[in-house]
Amino acid sequence: MATGKSDISGWLVRPAGLGWWAGLVAVMAALTTHTVLVTSDGGMDNGIVVDAARTWLDGGSPYDDAHFLYFPSAVVAAAPQALLPRSLLDVLVPVAVVLALAGGWVCALLTHRVPLHSRLAVLGLLGLAAGFAPFAQLVRLGNWTVTAVLALPLCLLLASRGRWVAAGAVIGVAVALKPLLAPMALLFLFARRWGALALVVLVPAVSSVVAASFLPDPTGFLTRTLPFLFTADDAFLRLYEAGPAAVLPRVGVPEALAQALAVLAAAVGVGCAYRRWRGPGPQPLRLAETSAGLMLSAFLVSRPSYNHYLLVVLPLLLAGLPYAGSVTRRPGFWLALVPQLPGVTWPWLESGKRRAFRDAVSLCLLAGTLAYHALRGPWGARGAGDGEGAGRAAGGWRAATGGAVRP
């Protein structure tokens, strides 16, 4: 890949001017300030977790609320928030969410060896904040999905440096806070990193068992939450679920068939993710695209599955744009983001009751694009060879990125 003036990759990795950074800071500050002014308890979803912790501190069971879908360890983690005044949470939580989202983007850039002072560093975060509606939604909700948005790039950053055990510990802690990243255990299985895989399982298991011993209903997650997740019989949640198992029945597909199609799609996605892991390209790119494939496969079949879950994988994929073999070079990647453009009116799909159809299009198209990418091979980089070997060979990294990304 050439890096002259006509090449977008070379342009993106060059240093950004001060004006670029000023624009990014202005947008992020405006988003944070607006959220502070319009939310309470740090956001509706954060409020659910904090209320569960308050219930526990008052002697009740956090699982009395059917919408509390977290491990017992999350109750203990939320306890410090429960002790703070609500007015203080209104400020601290939006700021913490924005900082975590920015931190995830920084880790994604570092994973792909993209300079932090580059134009992509500015434009990528600016595009996510201003051009991808789930970003602002996640900030307003204060949803704990943000822990996964930060933890996954941090995990892959550590893994790309050969620190697999630390990467496993990061995923384990993230799963203890919210089980969203549990499918990442498959990445450690693919890589045969057994010590790291043990931490992915043991950290949330041990922390949850210890935390459950302090709850008045120690088995509440097993007896209440798990049955609720499997049935997902909640009219409110169903309106916002983007997975095929939830969306297809709303257009007349039998529920059993919809569930079977979702499971089949997820199984195909996992197979394609494994193929991508074994395929060509630099290791950071293979780590990012394999992980994204695993997570999107889980989102296809999980109940619930929301549009802001896409933020778990999107920064990792977007940061790989300078690579010639990146999935971001495929039109399907960008088309998948179109339904999430803020300010665009979609006839008959604007109400909250129908928004899930737009979200399902984004989820399925992005998952399909990644699967196709894994089967067809890296875009524009056929025969590039294994990433680890290329990285060690002289000029391997520059061959993979056209000289745009430093080794």
N, C-alpha and C positions, 0 to 999 in steps of 0.2 A: 504494500500500500504506500503510495506516494504521500509525502507530507508537505508539499508545496502549498502555495496560496490557494490552489484550487481544491485542496483536500480538506474536508471538514474536520477530520481527526487531528491533523496538525494544528488547525486553527483553535480547536477546543482545548488543547493541552498547553497553549501558550498562556503566559501570565495575564490575569485580569486587572484592569485599571481600577483606581480608587472609586470612580463613579459606579462601576458594577457592584462593588461591595456596599456602597451607600444605598443603592436601590434594593439589594437583598435585605439589609438591616431594616430599611423602612417597611418593607412588606411583612417581615417577620414580627416587627414591633407592632404594626397595625393589627395583625391577626391575633397576637397575644393580648393586646389591650382590649380589643373588641370582645374576646372570649371572657376576660376578667369582668367586663361590664355586664354581660348577658347571662352568665352561668352562676349556679349556686352549688356549693359543696364540691367545686372543682369540675362539675359536669355530671350529667345524669348517671352514666355508667360507673364513674368513680364513686358517686354517691351510694350506689348499690353495695359496693364492697365496704365502704366506710360504715354504712348503716349496719351491715352484717357484723363488723367489728364492734360497733357500739352495742348491738344486741348481746354479743358475747360478754362484753365487759359488764353489762347489766345483769348477767346471769342466764340469759336465754340462749337458744340455739340459732346460729347464723343460717342454718338450712331451713328455718321456718319460711324464709323468702325463697320461693321457687326460682326466682331469677338470679339467685346467687349460685353460679356454676363453677366455683373455684375449689381447689384443694383446701384442706384445713390450714395448711401452711400460709395461705394467702390471708386468712383471718388474722393471724399473728402479725403478718407483715403490714396489714392495714391498721393495726391497733394504734401506732403513733399518730396517724391522721385523725383517728377517732377522739384523741385527746386534745386536738387543736380546735380553736374557735372556727366556726364555719366561714366567717369573714376572712380569716387568714387562708383557709383552703381555697377560697375563690381566687386568690392571687397566686398562691404557691403552685397549685396543680397545673394550671395552664402554662405557667413558665416552665415547670419541670417537663411537661409533655413536649413543648417546643424544643427544649434543650436536648431531650432524648431523641427526638426525630432528627435534629441536626447532628447529634452524635452518631446515630446510625448511618447517616450519609457520609460523614467523615470516615468511619470505619470501612464503608463500602469503597470509597475512593482509595484508601490505603491498601485494601485487599488487592485492588487492581493496579496498584503502583501509579495512580494518577496524582500529579502534584496538587497539593491543597490550595495553592495560589492560582490554579488554572481557571480558565473561563468555564470549563465544565463544572468545576466545583461551585461556582456561583450560579450558573444557568440551571444546573440540575436541581439544586435546592429551590431556586426561584420558580422553576417550572412545576415542581411538586407542590409548592405552597400556593401558587396562584393559578395553576392550570390543571390541577387534579383534585376534584371536589372532595374525595375521601380524606385528604390531608387535613383540611379545615374541619371536617366533621369529626375526625379523631380528636383534634384539639378541643373542640367544643364539648364532646362527650366525656373527655378525660378517660377514655377506655384503656384498660391495662394491656391491650394489644400493643401499646407503645413499648412495653418491656421486650416483646418479641422483635419489634422493629429495630431496637438497639442491640439485642443479644445475638441475633442471627449474623449480621455483618461482623460483630466482634468475634464471634465463634470462628467464622471463616477467615478472618484476619489472622487469628492465632494458628489455625490449621495450615494456612498458606505459609506460615513461618516454621512449620514443623512442630508446633506446640499443641499436639492433639489432646493431651490430658487436660490442659487448661481450657481448651475449646469445649471438651465434654463437660467440664465443671460449669462453664457459662451456660450451656444449654440446660443442665440440671437445675441450676438456680432459676432460670427463666421458666422452666416447666413447673417448678414449685410455686411460682407466682401466678402463672396461668398456663394451662396444659397445651397451649397452641402449638408449641414447637416439638411436641412429642414425636411427630413423624421424622424428625431429624436423626433419630436413633438409627434409621436406615442408612444414612450417610456413613456413620461410623462402622456399620456392618459392612457396607460396600468396601470401605477402606481397611477393614480388618484391624481396627484400632480398639482392641478389647478393653483396655484399661479406661479409655475415654468413654466407651459404651457403658461400662459399669457405672461410671459417675452419672451419666445421663439418667440411668434408672435409679441408682441408690440415693442421690441427693434429694429428689422430690419424694421418694418413698419414705426415707428415714425422717425427713423434716415433717411430712404429713402425719406419720404415725405419732411422732412426738407432740405435734401441735394438737392432734385429735385427742390425745390423752387429757388435755386441758379443757376440752369442750364438754358441755352437758350432754351432747348427743354425738359420741365419738364416731359412730358409724353413719352419720347423716349423709355424707357424700355417697356412700355405697347404697344406702336404702332409699334416698330421696332424689339426689342429683342424677345418678346414673340412669335410673328408670325414666326420669324426665327427659334426659338427653336422647335416649333411645326412641322414646315415643314422640318427643317434641310436640306434644299436644297443647300448644299455646297459640291462641289466635293472634296475639300481639307480635310474638317473635316471628311467626310464619310470614307476616307481611314483609319482613325485611331480609329473609333468608334468600341467598343468591344461588345456592346449590341446585343442581338439576332435580334432586330428590324432592325439593320443596317447590320448585317453580313449575315443573312439568304437570303435576296434578292440578294446578290452577288453570291449565289450558285443556283439561280433559283426559290426560294420560292416567291410566290406573296407577294407584300409588305403588303397588308391588312392582309393576314394570318400571316405573320411574326410579325406584330404589335400585333395581337390578341394573339398569342402564348406568346409574351413577357409580355403582360398585365396579362395573366393567370398565368404565372410563378411568376410574382411579387406578385400577390394576394395570391398564395399558400405560397410564402416566408413570407409574412406578417402574415398569419395564423400560420405558423410554429414558427415564432418569438414569437407570443403571447403564443403559447403552451410552448415554452422554458421559457418564463417569469414566467409562472404559474407552471413550473415543479420543480424538486428537484435540490439540489446543493446549495453551498454557494452563498450568494447574489452577491459578486463581479463577480463570474463566470456567473451567470444568467444575470447580467447587461451587461457584455461584449458580450456574445453570442447572447442575444436578440438584442442588438444594431447592432452587425455585421450582423445579419439576416435582420434587417430593412434596413440597408444601401445597402447590396448586392441586396436585392429585388428592391430597387430604381435604382441601377446601371443596372439591367436587362432591365428596361423599359425606362430609361431616355435617352434623346438625347441632347448633346453628352454623351458618357461614355468611359473613357480612362483607360489604364492599370494602370496608377499611382494612380487611385482612390482606388485600392486595398490596398494601404498603409494606408488608413483611418482606416481599420479594422484589418489588419494583425498584427501590434504590440500588440493590445489588446488580440487577440487570442493567439499569441505566448507567451505572458507573463503568460498565464494561464497554461502553460505546466506542472508545478509541480502538478496540481490537477488531481486526478485519474479520474474524470468525464469530463475532458476537451475534446473538439472536436479535439484538436491537437493529441489525442491518436488514431484517426482514420486515416487509410492509405489515404483516399481521400483528407484529408487536405494537406498532403505533395505532393501527385500526382498533385494537382492543381497548385503547385508552380513550377513544372518541366518545363513547357513551358517558364518560366521567368528566367531560369538560364542563366547568361551571358556567352558568349564564346561557347555556344552550337549551332551548325549549323543545322537548320531544313530545309531539302530540299523543295524547292518550296515555302517556307514561310518566307524567309529572307528579301525580299525586303520590303520597306516601304508600298508598295501598298497591301501587303498580311499579314503584321504583325498582323493586327486586328484578323485574324483567330486564332492565338496562344493566343492572349489576351482573346478572347471569350471563349476558352477552359478553361483557368484559372478561369475566372469569373463564368462560368456556373458550373464547377466542384466544386468550393469552395462554391457557393450558394447551390448546391445540397447536398453537404456533411453536411452543417449546418442544412438544412431542415431535412435530414435523422436523424441527431443527435437529433434534437428536437423531432421527432416522436418516435424514439427508446429509448430515455432516455440517460442520461449521461453514457459515456463509462466507464465500470468498477466500476460504483458507483450506481447501481440500489438500490432503496429503501433507499437512503441516507437521505431522508427527506428534508424539506425546509431549505434553507441556513440560513435564519435569525434565525430560531430556533436552528439549529445546531451550529451556531456561538455563541449563548448565552449559550448553554449547555456546561457542562464541557467536554473538549476534542472534541467538535464539529468540530472546525477548523482542528485539527490534524487528526480527522477521515476522513475528506474530502480530505486532502492532504497527508495522510500517514505520518504526522509529518514533512513533508518537508517545509511547509510554516508556519510561526509563526502567532498566532492569533492577 
